[in-house]
C-alpha cells in the first residue's frame, strides 16, 4: 500500500511540474521575444530613423565670404527636437581689397614668396559660444537628410598679428624683414613702395607681438545631415555670421578698417554620436 501511495505522489508531482512548465514556458518565450524585438527596434531607430543619441562631437571647416574657419563642436540632446551645443572656432579674416602679388626683384632674382600690398596685420578671431539646433525634418530612413535650424552666439578674442614684408636694403640682394611703422610717412615708407618689396616675411613672423581686441559674435543658419547612420555626423551648414569688436581692426593701411563684420558661410563637418552611459 505504501508503494502505491509513493507512486501516486510521484505521478502527481511530475504532472504538476509538467503543467507548470507548460504554463510558464510560453510566457518566458514571449517575454524574451518582446525584449529582442525592442532591442531591434531601438537599433533600427538609431541607425535609420529618428536621431535619439544623447551626445555628439564633430570637427569641420568653413569657407567664409571674408576668410576661413576651423572648429570643434560638442552637442548635448535636450529633447527630441532640440540639441544644445558648444563650439570653439579659429578663423582668419581678410579684407576684400587684399590681392596677392609676386615679390619684386632682389639682386637679379625674383622672390618666390608672394605678398599682399598695403596689408599691415593678420587678424585671427578665436571664438567660443553656445547655441541650439532645432530639428525641422528628420531623415525618415537612412537615405534621407536631417534638416535643422541653428542659432548661436558667444565671445570673440581677436588676435592681431603684425604682417611682415622683406624689404630690399640696397644692391647685393640684401633684404630685411619689416612691419608697418605708422610713424614713417607713406611717401617715405618702404612698406608702400613696390620697387623695395621683395616678398612676404613669412607666416612665422610676428607671433610674439600679438595684440588682442575682444568682441562678440552670433550666427543663424541651416544644417543638413546626410549620414546613412545616425551615429555618424556628416553635415553641410550654410548661414550668416555677425561680429562686433571693441574697436576698429587695422588689417589694411590704405583702407577704412572696421569693427563690425558681417559674412555668409558654407561649411562641412564630420564626427560621431553616442549615448551617455
PyMOL commands that set and color helices and strands:
alter all, ss='L'
color gray80, all
select helices_A, chain A and resi 2-47+190-192+194-196+207-209
alter helices_A, ss='H'
color red, helices_A
select strands_A, chain A and resi 55-64+67-77+82-93+100-101+105-106+109-110+115-116+121-137+146-162+164-168+175-179+197-200+211-225+232-245+260-274
alter strands_A, ss='S'
color yellow, strands_A
deselect
rebuild
show_as cartoon
